[in-house]
Amino acid sequence: MTGRECSQTSGTTLLVLAKAPVPGRVKTRLTPPYTPQEAARIAEASLADTLDAVLATPARRRVLVLDGEPGPWLPPGIEVIAQCAGGLDERIAAAFAACTGPALLIGMDTPQVSPALLAPALAGSGPGDAWFGPADDGGFWALGLTEPDPSLLLGVPMSVSETGRVQRQRLHDAGLVVRELARLRDVDTAQDARLVAAEAPHGRFARSLSVEPLVGARSPDGPLADGPPGEAPAAGGGSVAGVHAW
């Protein structure tokens, strides 16, 4: 990134919406085949990789909007604020409401995220711009607003197949210029986890999958594929459509 581009990111706030990695409260769709403790460890690794990417990305503020309490997994340089109560649309809207100036929000379910993937939304944006990161399941993994407006989120149906379509249309209807980020897969199921680990094999997330899940357990979407964490699973299964309860 050039010096000119870095100067343009100085007013941007990077937000990460997340749940503290507590067994039984995060990544519950990984159980089975993983135990709640294993699922929480995988969630912690996903969050840690995400925060590493955020720390490596030029931004004015780096804020973790957290449901729960921070733990030893939290690195220096990340500001923490509590999530508000309410539905996911309300929690995302409140996160944007806490910002002044441009803001880009991501979740903790895309540990393959990198500064390069975030860079387009942090450089060259002007008034009236929005950035939208579509997810494979029909939701979105990133949303950037140069002029944060909570009303752009409130009432958008979350965690359904049309979440991304409705959110993108809401931005268009507000007269914003919607620019696209890369499409990513977010992690809901064990099959999602294996595919994402294959995309980012050197991170904490991929290493967290080295644990053997419960022997003979079946995912709600079908049998877990055999093979190492980086190996793609057998066909079938999928993830809950829509943006997630980060």
C-alpha positions in Angstrom: 0.0 0.0 0.0 1.4 3.4 -1.0 1.9 6.3 1.4 -1.0 8.1 -0.3 -3.3 5.2 0.3 -2.2 4.9 3.9 -3.0 8.5 4.5 -6.5 7.9 3.1 -7.2 5.2 5.6 -6.3 7.4 8.6 -9.9 8.3 9.3 -11.3 4.7 9.0 -12.5 2.6 12.0 -12.1 -1.1 11.6 -14.8 -3.0 13.6 -14.9 -6.7 14.5 -18.2 -8.0 15.7 -17.6 -11.1 17.8 -18.6 -13.4 20.6 -16.1 -14.3 23.3 -15.0 -18.0 22.7 -16.9 -19.6 25.5 -17.8 -23.3 25.2 -21.4 -23.8 24.4 -21.9 -20.2 23.2 -19.9 -20.1 20.0 -19.7 -22.2 16.9 -22.5 -24.5 18.2 -23.0 -25.9 14.7 -19.6 -27.5 15.0 -21.0 -29.7 17.8 -21.0 -32.4 16.7 -18.5 -33.5 15.4 -16.5 -31.3 17.8 -17.1 -31.0 21.5 -18.2 -27.6 22.8 -14.6 -27.1 24.2 -13.1 -27.9 20.8 -15.6 -25.7 19.0 -14.6 -22.8 21.4 -10.9 -23.4 20.7 -11.6 -23.2 17.0 -13.6 -20.0 17.5 -10.8 -18.5 19.5 -8.3 -19.3 16.7 -10.7 -17.8 14.1 -11.0 -14.6 16.2 -7.2 -14.4 16.8 -6.5 -14.7 13.1 -9.1 -12.0 12.3 -7.6 -9.7 14.9 -4.1 -10.3 13.5 -5.4 -9.2 10.1 -7.0 -6.1 11.5 -3.8 -5.1 13.4 -1.9 -5.4 10.1 -4.3 -3.1 8.3 -3.8 0.7 8.4 -6.8 2.2 10.3 -7.5 5.1 12.7 -9.2 2.8 15.2 -9.4 -0.9 15.6 -12.4 -1.9 17.7 -13.6 -5.3 18.9 -17.4 -5.1 19.5 -17.7 -8.0 21.9 -20.5 -10.1 23.3 -18.8 -11.4 26.5 -15.5 -10.7 28.3 -12.1 -10.3 26.7 -9.5 -13.0 27.5 -5.8 -13.7 27.0 -6.5 -14.1 23.3 -7.0 -10.3 22.9 -3.8 -8.7 21.5 -2.6 -5.2 22.4 -3.8 -2.4 20.1 -7.5 -3.4 20.0 -10.1 -1.3 21.7 -13.0 -3.2 23.2 -16.6 -2.1 23.5 -19.6 -4.1 24.5 -22.3 -5.3 22.1 -25.7 -3.8 22.7 -28.7 -6.0 23.4 -31.1 -6.9 20.6 -31.2 -8.6 17.2 -28.2 -8.8 15.0 -29.3 -5.9 12.8 -29.6 -3.8 16.0 -26.1 -4.8 17.2 -24.5 -4.1 13.9 -26.3 -0.8 13.6 -25.2 0.2 17.1 -21.6 -0.7 16.2 -21.7 1.8 13.3 -23.5 4.4 15.5 -20.4 4.3 17.8 -18.2 5.5 14.9 -17.4 9.0 13.5 -16.2 9.0 10.0 -15.7 6.0 7.7 -16.1 2.5 9.2 -15.7 -1.0 8.0 -17.2 -3.9 9.9 -16.3 -7.6 9.7 -17.1 -10.7 11.8 -15.0 -13.4 13.3 -16.2 -16.2 10.9 -13.7 -15.4 8.1 -10.2 -16.2 9.5 -8.9 -16.2 5.9 -9.3 -12.5 5.8 -6.2 -10.4 5.1 -5.1 -6.8 4.9 -5.1 -7.2 1.1 -8.8 -8.3 1.1 -9.7 -5.3 3.3 -7.5 -2.7 1.5 -10.0 -1.7 -1.3 -12.5 -0.5 1.4 -9.9 1.5 3.1 -8.5 3.5 0.2 -10.1 5.8 -2.3 -13.6 5.9 -0.9 -15.6 9.0 -1.1 -18.8 10.4 0.4 -21.8 8.2 -0.5 -19.7 5.1 -0.9 -20.4 1.7 0.6 -18.4 -1.5 0.5 -20.1 -4.9 0.5 -18.4 -8.2 1.1 -20.7 -11.1 -0.1 -20.6 -14.4 1.6 -21.0 -17.8 -0.1 -24.1 -18.5 1.9 -26.1 -15.4 0.7 -25.1 -13.2 3.6 -22.2 -10.8 3.9 -18.9 -10.9 5.8 -18.0 -7.2 5.5 -19.8 -3.9 5.3 -18.2 -0.5 4.9 -19.8 2.9 5.1 -18.0 6.1 4.5 -20.9 7.9 6.4 -22.2 5.4 9.0 -26.0 5.4 9.3 -27.6 2.9 11.6 -30.9 3.1 9.7 -29.2 1.3 6.8 -29.1 -1.9 9.0 -32.2 -1.8 11.1 -34.9 -4.1 9.9 -32.7 -6.1 7.5 -33.6 -9.8 8.1 -30.5 -11.6 9.3 -29.3 -15.2 9.0 -31.6 -16.0 6.1 -30.8 -16.7 2.4 -31.8 -13.2 1.3 -29.8 -11.3 3.9 -27.2 -10.1 1.4 -29.6 -9.2 -1.3 -31.8 -7.2 1.1 -28.8 -5.4 2.6 -27.3 -4.6 -0.7 -30.6 -3.3 -2.0 -31.0 -1.1 1.2 -27.7 0.5 0.3 -28.7 1.1 -3.3 -32.1 2.5 -2.3 -30.3 5.0 0.0 -28.4 6.3 -3.1 -25.1 4.9 -2.1 -22.5 3.7 -4.6 -22.0 0.1 -3.6 -18.6 -1.4 -4.3 -17.8 -5.1 -4.0 -15.2 -6.8 -1.9 -14.1 -10.4 -2.6 -16.6 -13.2 -2.0 -15.6 -15.3 1.0 -16.9 -18.4 2.8 -17.6 -18.0 6.5 -17.4 -20.8 9.0 -20.5 -22.4 10.3 -20.1 -26.1 9.9 -17.2 -28.6 10.1 -17.2 -28.7 6.3 -17.0 -24.9 6.1 -14.1 -25.1 8.5 -12.1 -27.5 6.4 -12.6 -25.5 3.3 -11.5 -22.3 4.9 -8.5 -23.9 6.6 -7.4 -25.0 3.1 -7.5 -21.4 2.0 -5.4 -20.2 4.9 -3.4 -23.3 5.9 -0.7 -21.4 8.0 -2.9 -19.6 10.5 -4.1 -20.5 14.0 -7.4 -21.5 12.6 -6.0 -24.2 10.4 -3.9 -25.5 13.3 -6.9 -25.6 15.6 -8.5 -28.2 13.3 -5.7 -30.6 13.9 -7.6 -32.0 16.8 -9.5 -35.2 16.0 -13.3 -34.6 16.5 -15.5 -37.1 18.2 -15.0 -40.5 16.6 -17.9 -41.6 14.4 -19.8 -38.4 15.0 -21.9 -36.9 12.2 -22.3 -33.3 11.3 -25.9 -32.1 11.1 -25.2 -31.7 7.4 -23.8 -35.3 6.9 -20.7 -37.2 7.7 -17.5 -35.3 8.2 -15.1 -36.0 5.4 -12.0 -38.0 6.3 -8.5 -36.5 5.8 -6.4 -33.7 7.1 -7.8 -30.2 8.0 -6.7 -28.7 4.6 -8.5 -31.4 2.6 -11.8 -30.5 1.0 -14.8 -32.4 2.4 -17.1 -34.6 0.5 -19.9 -33.0 -1.4 -23.0 -32.0 0.5 -23.8 -29.9 3.5 -23.5 -26.2 3.8 -23.9 -23.3 6.1 -26.8 -21.3 7.5 -27.5 -18.6 5.0 -27.1 -15.0 5.9 -24.8 -13.0 8.1 -24.1 -14.6 11.5 -24.6 -14.1 15.2 -21.0 -12.9 15.5 
